[in-house]
Protein backbone atom coordinates (compact mmCIF):
# COMPACT_ATOMS: atom_id res chain seq x y z
CA UNK A 1 0.00 0.00 0.00
CA UNK A 2 2.93 2.39 0.46
CA UNK A 3 3.30 2.51 -3.35
CA UNK A 4 0.37 4.92 -3.62
CA UNK A 5 1.94 7.28 -1.10
CA UNK A 6 5.22 7.11 -2.99
CA UNK A 7 3.52 8.06 -6.28
CA UNK A 8 1.86 11.05 -4.58
CA UNK A 9 5.20 12.23 -3.20
CA UNK A 10 6.86 11.77 -6.59
CA UNK A 11 4.06 13.73 -8.28
CA UNK A 12 4.37 16.78 -6.02
CA UNK A 13 8.17 16.62 -6.11
CA UNK A 14 7.98 16.70 -9.93
CA UNK A 15 5.53 19.64 -9.80
CA UNK A 16 7.88 21.49 -7.47
CA UNK A 17 10.87 20.94 -9.79
CA UNK A 18 8.88 21.93 -12.86
CA UNK A 19 9.47 18.43 -14.26
CA UNK A 20 6.73 17.76 -16.84
CA UNK A 21 8.06 14.26 -17.66
CA UNK A 22 8.05 13.37 -13.96
CA UNK A 23 4.45 14.58 -13.64
CA UNK A 24 3.39 12.51 -16.66
CA UNK A 25 4.96 9.37 -15.20
CA UNK A 26 2.77 9.63 -12.09
CA UNK A 27 -0.64 10.22 -13.68
CA UNK A 28 -3.06 8.54 -16.06
CA UNK A 29 -3.84 9.93 -19.52
CA UNK A 30 -7.31 10.96 -18.30
CA UNK A 31 -5.93 12.76 -15.22
CA UNK A 32 -8.05 15.57 -13.76
CA UNK A 33 -6.91 18.18 -11.24
CA UNK A 34 -9.73 19.89 -9.35
CA UNK A 35 -8.80 23.00 -7.41
CA UNK A 36 -11.70 23.69 -5.09
CA UNK A 37 -12.67 27.14 -3.91
CA UNK A 38 -13.20 30.53 -5.47
CA UNK A 39 -9.74 31.79 -6.43
CA UNK A 40 -8.92 32.90 -9.94
CA UNK A 41 -7.14 29.56 -10.39
CA UNK A 42 -9.99 27.38 -9.07
CA UNK A 43 -11.60 24.89 -11.42
CA UNK A 44 -10.84 21.69 -13.33
CA UNK A 45 -7.74 21.03 -15.41
CA UNK A 46 -6.85 18.08 -17.57
CA UNK A 47 -3.29 16.81 -17.88
CA UNK A 48 -2.38 19.38 -20.55
CA UNK A 49 -3.60 22.21 -18.30
CA UNK A 50 -1.50 20.93 -15.40
CA UNK A 51 1.57 20.62 -17.61
CA UNK A 52 1.11 24.25 -18.69
CA UNK A 53 1.11 25.27 -15.01
CA UNK A 54 4.26 23.22 -14.40
CA UNK A 55 6.00 25.03 -17.25
CA UNK A 56 4.96 28.41 -15.75
CA UNK A 57 6.77 27.68 -12.49
CA UNK A 58 10.19 28.66 -13.79
CA UNK A 59 8.72 31.98 -14.95
CA UNK A 60 7.31 32.93 -11.54
CA UNK A 61 9.54 31.20 -8.95
CA UNK A 62 13.28 31.37 -8.34
CA UNK A 63 13.69 27.61 -7.93
CA UNK A 64 10.26 25.96 -8.01
CA UNK A 65 8.23 24.94 -4.97
CA UNK A 66 9.51 22.94 -2.03
CA UNK A 67 6.64 20.71 -0.87
CA UNK A 68 6.66 19.07 2.55
CA UNK A 69 4.19 16.34 3.47
CA UNK A 70 2.97 17.07 6.97
CA UNK A 71 0.69 14.01 7.01
CA UNK A 72 -0.52 11.24 4.70
CA UNK A 73 -3.32 8.75 5.16
CA UNK A 74 -4.08 5.99 2.69
CA UNK A 75 -7.29 4.04 2.32
CA UNK A 76 -8.01 1.82 -0.67
CA UNK A 77 -7.28 3.86 -3.80
CA UNK A 78 -7.13 7.24 -2.03
CA UNK A 79 -4.34 9.14 -0.32
CA UNK A 80 -5.28 12.16 1.82
CA UNK A 81 -2.48 14.61 2.50
CA UNK A 82 -1.71 17.82 4.30
CA UNK A 83 1.14 19.57 2.47
CA UNK A 84 3.02 22.83 2.84
CA UNK A 85 4.60 24.49 -0.15
CA UNK A 86 7.29 27.17 -0.01
CA UNK A 87 8.71 29.21 -2.86
CA UNK A 88 10.46 32.46 -3.60
CA UNK A 89 8.87 34.55 -6.34
CA UNK A 90 11.04 36.00 -9.11
CA UNK A 91 9.42 39.41 -8.72
CA UNK A 92 10.17 39.41 -5.00
CA UNK A 93 8.25 38.05 -2.07
CA UNK A 94 7.23 34.53 -1.24
CA UNK A 95 4.42 32.15 -2.01
CA UNK A 96 4.06 29.79 0.95
CA UNK A 97 0.72 28.02 1.13
CA UNK A 98 -0.82 25.00 2.83
CA UNK A 99 -2.76 22.37 0.92
CA UNK A 100 -5.17 19.58 1.70
CA UNK A 101 -5.05 17.18 -1.23
CA UNK A 102 -7.03 14.03 -1.89
CA UNK A 103 -5.35 11.86 -4.53
CA UNK A 104 -7.36 9.13 -6.31
CA UNK A 105 -5.28 6.34 -7.83
CA UNK A 106 -5.87 3.56 -10.34
CA UNK A 107 -3.30 0.89 -11.16
CA UNK A 108 -0.56 2.77 -9.29
CA UNK A 109 -1.11 6.13 -11.01
CA UNK A 110 -3.07 9.24 -10.04
CA UNK A 111 -6.25 9.77 -12.07
CA UNK A 112 -7.73 12.62 -10.02
CA UNK A 113 -6.47 15.14 -7.52
CA UNK A 114 -8.79 17.32 -5.43
CA UNK A 115 -7.00 20.26 -3.83
CA UNK A 116 -7.98 22.74 -1.14
CA UNK A 117 -5.75 25.69 -0.29
CA UNK A 118 -5.92 29.25 1.02
CA UNK A 119 -7.52 30.77 -2.07
CA UNK A 120 -7.51 34.36 -0.76
CA UNK A 121 -3.76 34.13 -0.14
CA UNK A 122 -3.24 32.62 -3.61
CA UNK A 123 -5.06 35.53 -5.27
CA UNK A 124 -3.21 38.13 -3.19
CA UNK A 125 0.29 36.66 -3.47
CA UNK A 126 0.06 35.85 -7.17
CA UNK A 127 -1.95 38.87 -8.36
CA UNK A 128 -1.05 39.62 -11.96
CA UNK A 129 0.32 36.12 -12.58
CA UNK A 130 -2.97 34.24 -12.46
CA UNK A 131 -4.43 35.85 -15.57
CA UNK A 132 -2.62 33.26 -17.72
CA UNK A 133 -4.02 30.29 -15.82
CA UNK A 134 -6.91 28.64 -17.62
CA UNK A 135 -9.41 26.24 -16.11
CA UNK A 136 -12.12 24.28 -17.82
N, C-alpha and C positions, 0 to 999 in steps of 0.2 A: 504493500500500500504506500510506502514511502516514495515510490516512483512518481506518483501524481504531485506530491509536494515538490519533488526535485524539478519537474517540468515547469511548475509555477515559478519557482526561483529562477530557473534558467530564462524563462520568458521575460520577467521583469529586469533581470540583469542585462539581457539583450536590448530591451527598450532603453535602459539607462545608458548603455554604451552607444546607442544609435545604430545597432547592428541589425539591419533588415533581414539578412540571411539567418541570423540566430532566432529572430522572431518567427520567421516562416517555419523553421524546424520544430517549433513548439506548438504550432496551431494547425487546425484542419483547414482545408480549402474553403469551407463554408463558415469560417470563423466570424463571429459577431462580437463587437465590443459595445456595451451599453453603458454610457455615462449618465447616471441618474442625477436628477436635480434640475436647476433652472439657470445654470451658467451659460455663457455664450458658447461653450464647448459641449454642453450636454446634448445627448441624442445617441443615435445608433450609427456605428461605422462597420463596414465590412473590412476584410483584410487589406484591401488596397488603401482604404481611408486611414487605417492604423499605420501602414507603411509610410504614407505621406507625413503623418505626424512624427514618426521616428526620424525621417529625413530632415524635418524642421529643427530637431533638437540641436544640431550643431550650429544652426543659425541664431538660436536664442540663448543657449547655455555655453559657458566656458568649457566644461568638460562633461556634459551629459548630466544624468541624475543618479545620485547614489541612493538606492533603495535599501532599506533595512526591514526585515520581517520581524515585527514585534511579537506576533503570535500566528500560529497556523493550526487549523483543525480540519481533519479529513473525515468525510463520511461518504461511503459509496463512491460516486463519481464526482463529488464536489469537494473543493478545498476552500475554506473560509479563512481569510487573512486580515490582519491589521498591519499596515505597512506605513513607514515614514519615508518620505523622499526629500532629498536635499540637493539643491543646485545653486550655482552662482550664475546670474544672468549676464550676458555679454554687455548689455547697456547699463550695467550697474545694479546693485541690489541682489536679493536672493529670492528664490522660489522654494520654500520648504513647506510641504503640505503633508497631511495625514490621510490615509486611504483605508477604506474597508472594501475589500474585493472578494467577490464570490466567483471562483473559477469553476466551470463545468467541463468535464473531460470525457472523451470517448476514445477508446483504444490507445490510451497513453498520450493523447494530444488535447489541447484546449480547443473546444468548439464555441464556447461563449464565456464572456467575462462581464460581470456586472459590478460597476465601480461607484462607490460613494466617496465624496471628498468635500472639503470646505469650498463650496462653489463661490461664495462671496469673495473669499481670499483669492481664488483663481482669477476671477474677473478683475480684481483690484491689482494684483501683482503682475498680471500679464496683459493689462490694458494696452491696446494698440497692436498686440501680437495675434490676438485671437481672431481677428477679422479674416485671416486666411484659413481658418479651420472650418472644414465643411462636415456637416452631419447629414444623415439621410433619414 
